[in-house]
Amino acid sequence: MSRPVIGIIGNSGLLNDQYPIQATGTMNTIAISKVSECLPLIIPSDPALVSVDELLETCDGFLLTGGRPNVHPEEYGEPETEAHGTFDRARDAIALGLVRACVERGQPFFGVCRGFQEVNVAMGGTLYPEIRDLPGRMNHRMPPDGTIEEKFELRHDVTFTQGGVFHDILGADKVRTNTLHGQGIKAAGPRVVIDGYADDGTPEAIYIQGAHGFTLAVQWHPEWDAANDPVSRPLFQRFGEAARAWAAGRRQGLLQSA
């Protein structure tokens, strides 16, 4: 039987500082193929190349990946500052509309890091440009030095709402995660439910209230060692179940199995 197709939102960049590319991390494709048991399809995040409507009809679900450029603050009604970093307006144009369309249709998506922030902005929320500058907050950014294992090391706890969606999926009210982000949620969108926080109060896990499909997003990077990590594995497995349900032509609630 054909596997459900998961569109993985790509990031634009330069290979060898000169050759334009659209790419995603290999960890994303492995997590989708081996843990979600779906077919990974890398999507160029450029509205000149693809449309949201085409993507909705082609894919059964979407992985909104991390990425170095940030969502442009104009998308949530704030002026651009140096603290906001670099941007990818083409990805904004694809991802934000895609999130809203998936919520409306009940089509599953899973947001990761920048994808987590895209979900909040798409649903009317705002972002802080730099979490580490806020009083009482830790530095959530990726360590500048060290091996890849050290960069993705589990660095802080996330505590979930008792009896909430993430508590149900993971069977725990507190887990340990990595952290590799600079920005974070300032104000949650009207339907965005913050279901998990880091110890310093930074939102880390969300879903969309009243949505008919899988709308989970996390601020950390669960694609790292997803097959073996006890937190990452059930999230990608449940995402795969939701994609199979969509592919089979039925809607699946957050707390249901396929």
Backbone bond lengths (Angstrom), bond angles and torsions (degrees), N, CA, C in turn:
res aa  C-N    CA-C-N  psi(-1)  N-CA   C-N-CA  omega(-1)  CA-C   N-CA-C  phi
1 M - - - 1.465 - - 1.523 108.97 -
2 S 1.319 117.34 139.72 1.460 121.87 -178.96 1.523 110.63 -64.86
3 R 1.320 115.50 140.35 1.453 120.29 176.43 1.521 110.46 -77.82
4 P 1.336 117.59 147.95 1.460 119.22 172.99 1.524 110.22 -60.20
5 V 1.327 116.12 148.82 1.456 121.66 -179.34 1.526 109.23 -96.21
6 I 1.334 116.11 125.17 1.462 121.22 175.96 1.521 108.46 -109.15
7 G 1.324 115.92 116.89 1.449 120.54 174.82 1.519 109.91 -77.03
8 I 1.320 116.53 122.11 1.464 122.05 178.76 1.523 107.67 -101.43
9 I 1.328 116.05 115.68 1.451 120.37 -176.79 1.521 109.67 -66.54
10 G 1.336 116.57 120.97 1.444 121.35 -177.78 1.519 112.59 -84.28
11 N 1.313 114.87 170.86 1.455 122.75 175.13 1.519 109.38 -121.68
12 S 1.329 116.72 139.24 1.459 120.23 176.61 1.519 109.35 -81.31
13 G 1.317 116.04 150.45 1.458 120.78 -179.90 1.507 110.93 -169.53
14 L 1.327 115.59 -172.20 1.453 121.94 179.02 1.519 109.83 -124.02
15 L 1.311 116.68 126.77 1.456 122.46 173.89 1.520 108.49 -86.29
16 N 1.339 115.47 128.25 1.470 120.52 -176.72 1.526 111.84 56.28
17 D 1.349 115.07 30.96 1.469 122.30 175.99 1.527 114.05 64.36
18 Q 1.345 118.10 14.84 1.458 117.42 -179.48 1.531 114.60 -148.48
19 Y 1.346 118.56 -22.99 1.462 120.02 -174.87 1.525 109.73 -101.02
20 P 1.342 118.33 114.80 1.473 120.43 -176.70 1.526 111.36 -66.38
21 I 1.331 115.27 135.22 1.467 121.05 179.68 1.519 110.40 -137.32
22 Q 1.335 115.72 160.95 1.463 124.60 166.41 1.522 105.37 -120.36
23 A 1.320 117.15 123.83 1.462 118.86 -170.97 1.528 111.13 -149.37
24 T 1.340 114.07 169.27 1.459 121.11 171.30 1.519 107.74 -144.06
25 G 1.334 116.26 163.15 1.449 120.22 178.76 1.521 111.60 -69.25
26 T 1.325 116.08 141.14 1.458 120.68 178.16 1.520 111.66 -57.40
27 M 1.338 117.80 -32.49 1.461 120.72 179.26 1.524 111.59 -58.47
28 N 1.338 117.20 -34.35 1.465 120.17 178.80 1.526 111.04 -65.25
29 T 1.328 116.37 -44.99 1.463 119.62 -178.40 1.528 111.50 -67.93
30 I 1.330 117.04 -36.60 1.469 120.42 178.10 1.524 110.32 -65.75
31 A 1.325 117.62 -44.84 1.462 120.83 -179.15 1.521 111.13 -60.75
32 I 1.334 116.58 -42.43 1.466 120.12 -179.61 1.520 110.92 -68.60
33 S 1.330 117.85 -43.18 1.457 121.00 -176.82 1.523 112.35 -73.34
34 K 1.325 117.51 -47.39 1.453 121.52 -170.23 1.521 114.21 -91.44
35 V 1.328 118.08 -28.83 1.472 120.39 -176.76 1.532 110.68 -103.90
36 S 1.336 116.91 -50.21 1.469 119.11 175.54 1.527 111.56 -73.73
37 E 1.331 116.70 -18.93 1.464 123.52 -178.29 1.523 111.60 58.71
38 C 1.337 114.44 45.37 1.458 122.20 177.89 1.527 109.49 -124.35
39 L 1.319 115.86 169.59 1.458 121.91 179.90 1.523 109.30 -90.09
40 P 1.344 118.80 115.16 1.467 120.26 179.75 1.526 111.82 -78.84
41 L 1.327 115.99 133.34 1.460 121.97 179.34 1.518 107.91 -131.67
42 I 1.330 117.30 112.80 1.461 121.28 -178.40 1.528 109.59 -76.01
43 I 1.337 115.50 127.45 1.462 122.12 -176.22 1.525 110.14 -106.86
44 P 1.336 118.60 128.38 1.464 119.41 172.58 1.532 109.76 -70.25
45 S 1.309 116.49 125.74 1.464 119.85 -176.62 1.528 109.57 -88.60
46 D 1.310 114.64 73.96 1.461 120.94 -176.30 1.526 108.52 -149.14
47 P 1.333 118.10 113.70 1.468 119.98 -177.96 1.518 113.45 -65.99
48 A 1.333 117.76 -12.05 1.460 119.57 174.16 1.519 111.68 -76.11
49 L 1.341 116.93 -14.39 1.464 121.76 -176.44 1.518 112.98 -110.91
50 V 1.325 116.81 -35.70 1.465 121.39 -178.04 1.521 109.28 -138.42
51 S 1.323 115.47 157.24 1.462 120.16 176.38 1.517 109.40 -116.55
52 V 1.321 115.89 157.18 1.460 120.52 177.32 1.520 110.32 -59.08
53 D 1.321 117.38 -42.13 1.468 120.32 -178.66 1.530 111.10 -61.72
54 E 1.325 117.42 -41.18 1.465 120.40 177.88 1.522 111.27 -62.84
55 L 1.315 116.10 -41.47 1.462 120.14 -178.90 1.523 111.24 -65.86
56 L 1.308 117.15 -41.64 1.460 121.14 -179.94 1.521 111.58 -61.08
57 E 1.314 116.66 -35.37 1.457 120.65 -178.82 1.526 112.65 -83.24
58 T 1.315 117.45 -21.76 1.461 122.03 -176.73 1.521 112.45 -89.09
59 C 1.326 116.29 -37.04 1.467 121.69 -171.91 1.520 111.47 -108.98
60 D 1.324 115.30 154.91 1.467 121.36 176.70 1.524 112.06 -94.84
61 G 1.320 117.20 -16.38 1.450 122.30 177.93 1.514 109.01 -168.28
62 F 1.336 116.07 174.15 1.458 120.03 -174.33 1.524 110.60 -139.23
63 L 1.337 115.21 139.25 1.451 122.15 170.61 1.521 107.25 -105.28
64 L 1.329 115.66 114.75 1.461 121.76 177.36 1.520 107.32 -91.08
65 T 1.311 116.13 103.41 1.453 121.54 -168.20 1.523 112.76 -82.68
66 G 1.331 114.54 172.17 1.449 120.56 168.89 1.519 110.29 -72.84
67 G 1.326 115.75 168.23 1.455 121.09 178.99 1.519 109.64 -174.40
68 R 1.319 116.67 150.41 1.468 119.97 -177.17 1.524 112.83 -67.79
69 P 1.347 120.82 -45.62 1.462 119.60 178.22 1.534 111.10 -64.78
70 N 1.307 116.32 148.77 1.460 122.05 -179.28 1.518 111.78 -100.92
71 V 1.328 116.43 160.48 1.463 121.11 173.11 1.534 107.99 -62.69
72 H 1.317 116.56 132.42 1.462 119.27 -177.81 1.534 109.64 -66.45
73 P 1.356 117.41 134.36 1.470 119.11 -176.91 1.522 114.57 -63.84
74 E 1.320 118.35 -18.97 1.465 119.30 174.48 1.521 111.10 -60.41
75 E 1.339 117.34 -25.55 1.462 120.99 -179.52 1.527 111.58 -69.04
76 Y 1.330 117.41 -18.58 1.464 119.86 175.32 1.531 112.00 -124.58
77 G 1.341 115.17 25.82 1.452 120.73 168.26 1.504 116.55 77.16
78 E 1.341 118.00 25.62 1.455 121.05 179.42 1.522 109.98 -124.17
79 P 1.349 117.58 152.71 1.466 120.03 -179.17 1.517 111.93 -75.01
80 E 1.305 115.71 151.93 1.460 121.88 177.05 1.528 110.54 -72.50
81 T 1.324 116.75 135.44 1.458 122.17 174.85 1.528 108.75 -130.35
82 E 1.318 116.55 168.68 1.458 120.31 178.14 1.521 111.65 -61.69
83 A 1.337 116.53 -32.13 1.463 120.94 -179.09 1.517 112.78 -65.44
84 H 1.328 117.78 -20.86 1.467 120.63 -178.37 1.527 112.47 -74.40
85 G 1.330 118.52 -12.94 1.458 120.75 176.02 1.511 113.53 77.61
86 T 1.341 115.52 -148.91 1.462 121.44 -178.21 1.533 110.16 -95.87
87 F 1.321 115.66 164.48 1.462 120.61 -173.93 1.528 111.93 -132.99
88 D 1.325 114.85 164.36 1.465 122.63 172.78 1.525 106.33 -138.91
89 R 1.324 115.89 87.78 1.471 119.78 -175.61 1.520 111.89 -66.08
90 A 1.328 117.50 -28.37 1.468 119.70 177.89 1.518 110.40 -65.81
91 R 1.344 117.00 -42.91 1.463 119.22 176.97 1.526 110.46 -65.17
92 D 1.329 117.73 -40.88 1.470 120.36 175.52 1.525 110.20 -52.61
93 A 1.323 116.02 -45.14 1.463 121.33 -174.99 1.513 112.38 -64.39
94 I 1.332 117.27 -31.58 1.464 120.76 178.36 1.524 110.97 -85.46
95 A 1.320 116.79 -52.47 1.465 121.01 -167.97 1.520 113.44 -68.23
96 L 1.326 118.33 -40.99 1.462 119.82 -174.89 1.531 111.08 -67.84
97 G 1.320 115.97 -43.69 1.463 118.93 176.90 1.514 112.08 -67.47
98 L 1.325 116.68 -34.13 1.462 120.86 178.86 1.524 111.18 -64.50
99 V 1.333 117.02 -42.71 1.467 120.45 177.47 1.522 110.68 -58.88
100 R 1.319 116.55 -49.19 1.472 119.86 -177.75 1.528 111.00 -62.33
101 A 1.323 116.99 -40.02 1.465 119.98 179.81 1.523 111.18 -66.69
102 C 1.326 117.48 -40.25 1.464 120.65 179.32 1.527 111.05 -64.87
103 V 1.310 117.17 -40.76 1.467 120.40 177.39 1.524 109.72 -60.24
104 E 1.322 116.62 -43.64 1.463 121.37 -178.86 1.531 111.71 -65.32
105 R 1.329 117.36 -39.65 1.454 122.34 -175.87 1.531 113.53 -86.02
106 G 1.326 117.28 -19.79 1.457 120.71 -172.33 1.509 112.66 82.79
107 Q 1.329 117.10 18.09 1.466 122.15 -178.55 1.537 108.94 -84.15
108 P 1.326 119.01 135.08 1.466 120.60 -171.39 1.522 114.47 -74.38
109 F 1.327 114.77 144.19 1.460 121.26 168.42 1.516 108.70 -144.59
110 F 1.337 114.63 157.58 1.458 122.60 178.25 1.523 106.93 -131.41
111 G 1.335 117.40 117.32 1.459 121.97 -178.19 1.517 111.82 -97.60
112 V 1.329 116.34 137.35 1.463 122.98 -178.35 1.530 109.28 -130.69
113 C 1.315 117.85 123.70 1.463 125.05 174.60 1.535 111.04 55.56
114 R 1.339 119.46 -105.95 1.455 118.58 175.65 1.531 110.04 -56.83
115 G 1.332 116.61 -37.30 1.456 119.80 177.67 1.518 112.52 -60.13
116 F 1.317 117.63 -36.63 1.466 123.52 174.38 1.527 109.45 -59.78
117 Q 1.325 116.62 -44.88 1.463 121.22 -179.77 1.526 110.76 -68.88
118 E 1.326 117.13 -36.84 1.469 120.59 177.09 1.519 111.29 -61.61
119 V 1.317 116.82 -41.00 1.467 119.88 179.79 1.524 110.02 -61.02
120 N 1.323 117.50 -45.32 1.453 120.31 -179.76 1.527 111.79 -63.74
121 V 1.334 117.14 -45.18 1.462 120.44 -179.59 1.529 110.74 -66.02
122 A 1.318 117.62 -42.42 1.461 121.00 179.52 1.524 111.80 -58.47
123 M 1.335 115.70 -31.50 1.464 120.48 -177.78 1.523 112.75 -97.44
124 G 1.335 116.80 17.25 1.458 120.61 172.26 1.515 115.86 96.39
125 G 1.334 118.36 11.82 1.453 121.66 -179.58 1.517 112.73 -93.30
126 T 1.342 116.27 176.19 1.451 122.61 -179.18 1.531 110.02 -126.94
127 L 1.348 115.23 168.83 1.458 121.44 -175.96 1.525 111.39 -130.02
128 Y 1.330 115.39 148.56 1.453 121.15 165.98 1.530 108.05 -82.39
129 P 1.334 118.65 137.96 1.461 119.36 179.52 1.520 114.28 -71.16
130 E 1.342 117.89 -26.88 1.457 120.17 -176.72 1.533 109.61 -153.43
131 I 1.334 115.94 104.39 1.456 121.82 -176.88 1.525 112.37 -61.00
132 R 1.326 117.58 -40.33 1.462 120.67 -173.08 1.533 112.88 -66.03
133 D 1.341 117.05 -15.32 1.461 120.55 178.56 1.517 113.03 -85.37
134 L 1.331 117.77 -6.90 1.455 121.13 -178.12 1.535 110.43 -84.25
135 P 1.329 118.16 140.99 1.469 120.42 179.54 1.527 111.59 -57.61
136 G 1.325 116.29 131.77 1.453 121.62 176.07 1.514 115.56 81.84
137 R 1.324 118.32 -0.82 1.461 120.79 -179.37 1.526 110.59 -95.46
138 M 1.330 115.20 147.69 1.451 121.37 175.21 1.523 109.85 -83.60
139 N 1.306 116.27 168.43 1.458 121.42 173.59 1.521 108.27 -82.55
140 H 1.330 116.62 109.48 1.458 121.48 -177.82 1.527 112.66 -89.84
141 R 1.317 117.35 -0.49 1.461 119.68 -176.16 1.527 112.25 -71.47
142 M 1.342 114.55 159.14 1.458 121.46 176.86 1.529 109.49 -63.39
143 P 1.329 118.37 134.45 1.466 119.67 175.22 1.522 110.32 -55.97
144 P 1.346 118.28 134.85 1.473 120.36 -175.68 1.520 113.73 -70.54
145 D 1.337 117.24 -22.93 1.456 121.02 -176.50 1.526 110.34 -124.20
146 G 1.337 114.67 167.94 1.454 119.82 176.54 1.509 112.97 108.06
147 T 1.322 115.26 175.22 1.463 121.98 178.56 1.525 109.90 -75.56
148 I 1.321 116.48 168.94 1.464 119.30 178.15 1.526 110.47 -63.30
149 E 1.346 116.33 -33.60 1.465 119.60 176.92 1.524 110.51 -63.73
150 E 1.311 116.94 -38.10 1.463 120.45 178.90 1.524 111.83 -71.13
151 K 1.320 117.15 -35.29 1.459 120.27 179.17 1.526 111.60 -67.32
152 F 1.343 116.28 -34.45 1.463 120.62 -179.39 1.534 112.29 -98.02
153 E 1.290 117.80 16.40 1.457 121.85 179.05 1.531 110.68 -61.60
154 L 1.321 116.65 144.44 1.463 120.99 176.81 1.522 108.59 -68.82
155 R 1.354 116.14 122.80 1.457 119.29 -168.79 1.520 115.12 -121.99
156 H 1.323 118.69 -19.56 1.465 118.52 177.80 1.518 110.83 -152.78
157 D 1.326 115.23 163.20 1.462 121.55 178.14 1.520 110.57 -87.12
158 V 1.324 116.15 153.18 1.462 123.65 169.14 1.521 107.22 -124.82
159 T 1.322 115.98 127.40 1.465 121.67 -179.60 1.522 109.42 -106.38
160 F 1.336 116.37 128.01 1.459 122.29 -176.57 1.526 111.46 -99.26
161 T 1.327 115.19 160.95 1.452 121.87 174.13 1.526 109.73 -65.01
162 Q 1.320 116.74 130.51 1.464 120.81 177.30 1.529 109.71 -59.42
163 G 1.335 116.01 125.41 1.459 120.90 179.94 1.511 114.33 76.65
164 G 1.333 117.74 7.40 1.455 121.17 -179.48 1.516 112.71 -82.00
165 V 1.318 115.49 -175.03 1.461 121.52 -175.68 1.531 111.43 -63.29
166 F 1.327 117.15 -48.98 1.464 119.39 -177.97 1.524 111.28 -69.10
167 H 1.324 117.46 -37.32 1.468 121.30 175.44 1.523 109.88 -58.36
168 D 1.324 116.36 -41.55 1.466 121.00 -179.35 1.528 111.02 -65.94
169 I 1.325 117.19 -45.53 1.465 120.73 -176.25 1.523 111.71 -69.39
170 L 1.333 116.22 -41.38 1.464 120.53 -172.89 1.525 113.29 -93.79
171 G 1.324 117.15 -14.16 1.456 119.94 179.60 1.514 113.29 66.34
172 A 1.342 116.62 25.17 1.459 121.54 -180.00 1.517 108.91 -150.86
173 D 1.331 116.12 149.78 1.459 118.90 177.23 1.518 112.51 -97.24
174 K 1.345 117.29 -4.87 1.463 121.35 176.58 1.522 109.08 -148.09
175 V 1.345 116.00 133.45 1.464 121.58 179.09 1.524 108.67 -135.52
176 R 1.328 115.74 166.07 1.455 122.55 177.92 1.523 108.50 -106.56
177 T 1.345 117.43 134.13 1.458 121.09 -176.94 1.528 111.27 -134.57
178 N 1.332 114.81 166.27 1.454 120.58 169.40 1.524 109.57 -80.87
179 T 1.306 117.63 176.60 1.462 120.56 177.04 1.516 109.26 -156.03
180 L 1.350 116.18 123.87 1.461 121.49 -174.16 1.531 110.52 -145.78
181 H 1.331 116.94 46.52 1.462 119.49 -176.29 1.524 110.95 -134.68
182 G 1.339 114.99 155.31 1.454 120.43 177.40 1.510 112.73 -104.80
183 Q 1.351 116.20 -37.83 1.461 120.55 -177.97 1.523 110.77 -95.60
184 G 1.340 115.83 170.97 1.452 120.32 178.52 1.510 110.93 -166.85
185 I 1.311 116.14 173.24 1.463 121.79 -176.72 1.529 110.72 -66.60
186 K 1.330 115.30 129.57 1.462 122.89 172.31 1.531 109.29 -96.03
187 A 1.313 116.11 -59.84 1.471 121.63 173.52 1.519 107.31 -125.70
188 A 1.323 116.46 131.47 1.460 120.77 178.40 1.516 110.08 -74.91
189 G 1.333 116.03 144.10 1.452 120.32 174.55 1.518 111.01 -61.01
190 P 1.333 118.42 159.34 1.470 121.86 -174.74 1.521 114.93 -53.74
191 R 1.329 118.64 -32.73 1.464 120.96 -179.36 1.528 112.69 -105.19
192 V 1.318 116.92 2.36 1.462 120.95 -178.27 1.527 109.46 -82.50
193 V 1.325 116.10 119.44 1.467 121.89 178.26 1.526 108.45 -98.82
194 I 1.325 116.49 118.65 1.464 120.49 174.91 1.521 107.25 -82.85
195 D 1.316 116.09 112.73 1.464 122.46 -172.17 1.521 112.67 -106.89
196 G 1.353 117.04 -2.84 1.455 120.14 179.87 1.509 111.28 -159.33
197 Y 1.343 115.61 142.04 1.462 121.79 -178.84 1.523 110.42 -130.05
198 A 1.353 116.04 147.88 1.456 121.29 166.33 1.529 108.62 -72.61
199 D 1.320 116.61 167.00 1.451 120.59 -177.70 1.529 112.90 -62.46
200 D 1.337 117.49 -23.94 1.464 120.11 -179.96 1.524 112.78 -89.66
201 G 1.333 117.45 7.51 1.456 121.68 177.72 1.512 115.29 91.59
202 T 1.326 117.75 3.21 1.458 120.76 178.89 1.526 110.61 -75.85
203 P 1.348 118.78 126.22 1.467 120.70 176.41 1.525 111.32 -61.29
204 E 1.332 116.16 135.42 1.471 120.96 -174.54 1.521 113.69 -129.35
205 A 1.326 118.98 -15.79 1.466 121.08 -176.73 1.529 108.53 -146.07
206 I 1.329 116.58 130.04 1.461 120.89 -178.05 1.523 110.88 -139.33
207 Y 1.329 114.87 163.34 1.454 122.38 166.74 1.519 107.89 -151.83
208 I 1.328 117.27 170.84 1.461 122.07 -175.59 1.523 110.22 -99.28
209 Q 1.323 115.94 120.65 1.463 122.24 -179.80 1.528 110.60 -62.45
210 G 1.318 115.85 130.39 1.459 121.28 174.95 1.514 115.24 78.07
211 A 1.330 118.66 2.62 1.467 120.17 177.91 1.524 109.85 -72.63
212 H 1.323 116.51 150.59 1.466 121.44 -176.91 1.523 113.16 -91.67
213 G 1.321 117.86 -0.95 1.451 120.26 -178.32 1.509 112.12 -133.04
214 F 1.315 115.22 -171.72 1.464 123.35 179.36 1.522 108.33 -75.58
215 T 1.328 117.56 114.22 1.469 121.88 -176.52 1.529 110.86 -129.76
216 L 1.313 117.12 36.66 1.459 120.41 -176.61 1.526 111.52 -80.38
217 A 1.332 115.49 149.25 1.457 121.66 174.59 1.521 108.40 -149.59
218 V 1.333 115.18 144.88 1.465 121.04 -179.61 1.524 109.41 -131.08
219 Q 1.342 115.75 149.37 1.448 120.25 -177.93 1.531 112.47 -83.04
220 W 1.316 116.93 -17.64 1.469 119.71 178.47 1.533 110.47 -89.33
221 H 1.342 117.11 -171.32 1.468 121.97 -176.85 1.533 110.08 -115.11
222 P 1.323 118.32 88.17 1.462 121.11 -178.05 1.522 113.78 -74.29
223 E 1.330 117.56 -10.87 1.470 119.30 179.25 1.520 111.92 -68.40
224 W 1.332 117.65 -19.22 1.463 120.97 178.55 1.529 109.95 -68.12
225 D 1.308 116.65 118.78 1.470 123.22 178.00 1.530 111.18 52.62
226 A 1.342 115.83 41.69 1.461 120.50 -171.90 1.523 113.22 -61.30
227 A 1.322 117.82 -31.41 1.466 119.92 -177.82 1.516 112.65 -70.03
228 N 1.316 116.98 -24.97 1.465 120.72 -174.37 1.518 114.14 -111.22
229 D 1.322 116.89 -23.18 1.460 119.75 -176.90 1.529 110.44 -73.01
230 P 1.344 119.20 128.81 1.470 121.20 -175.73 1.522 113.97 -69.58
231 V 1.336 117.56 -15.25 1.466 121.29 175.87 1.525 110.42 -91.16
232 S 1.316 116.40 -45.58 1.463 120.79 -176.75 1.521 112.77 -67.72
233 R 1.327 116.33 -43.94 1.459 120.50 -172.99 1.531 113.15 -56.29
234 P 1.347 119.96 -52.30 1.465 118.03 -178.98 1.525 113.83 -65.67
235 L 1.326 118.13 -28.04 1.467 119.51 177.56 1.523 110.57 -67.36
236 F 1.327 117.25 -46.68 1.461 119.70 178.63 1.530 111.74 -70.10
237 Q 1.324 117.29 -32.81 1.467 119.35 176.30 1.524 110.95 -64.87
238 R 1.320 117.18 -45.23 1.469 119.84 179.99 1.523 111.10 -66.26
239 F 1.330 116.50 -35.49 1.462 119.80 175.39 1.527 110.42 -62.14
240 G 1.323 116.91 -42.30 1.459 120.55 177.39 1.521 112.25 -62.06
241 E 1.332 116.78 -40.08 1.466 120.66 177.23 1.523 110.50 -61.28
242 A 1.335 116.30 -42.11 1.462 119.92 179.80 1.521 111.28 -64.84
243 A 1.337 117.02 -38.73 1.464 120.38 178.38 1.525 111.33 -66.58
244 R 1.340 116.75 -38.44 1.461 119.56 177.38 1.519 110.84 -66.23
245 A 1.317 116.54 -37.31 1.459 119.89 177.37 1.527 110.82 -64.37
246 W 1.331 115.76 -43.38 1.474 118.72 178.26 1.527 110.41 -63.58
247 A 1.312 115.95 -44.69 1.461 119.80 -179.51 1.521 111.45 -61.20
248 A 1.314 116.42 -30.97 1.469 120.72 179.37 1.523 111.87 -80.77
249 G 1.334 116.21 -1.03 1.458 119.28 173.89 1.506 114.87 88.73
250 R 1.334 116.95 21.99 1.457 119.02 177.96 1.522 109.31 -133.03
251 R 1.322 115.85 157.22 1.448 120.86 178.72 1.515 109.80 -92.94
252 Q 1.320 114.49 148.87 1.464 119.81 -177.84 1.520 110.34 -127.84
253 G 1.316 117.07 128.25 1.450 120.96 176.27 1.512 110.89 -74.78
254 L 1.314 116.76 162.66 1.465 122.24 -175.64 1.522 112.42 -60.29
255 L 1.322 118.05 -34.40 1.448 120.54 -173.65 1.529 112.85 -100.67
256 Q 1.341 116.03 13.46 1.459 120.01 -179.25 1.516 110.53 -104.81
257 S 1.312 116.22 155.11 1.449 120.93 172.15 1.514 109.60 -95.45
258 A 1.323 115.93 157.82 1.461 119.11 178.83 1.518 110.49 -69.72
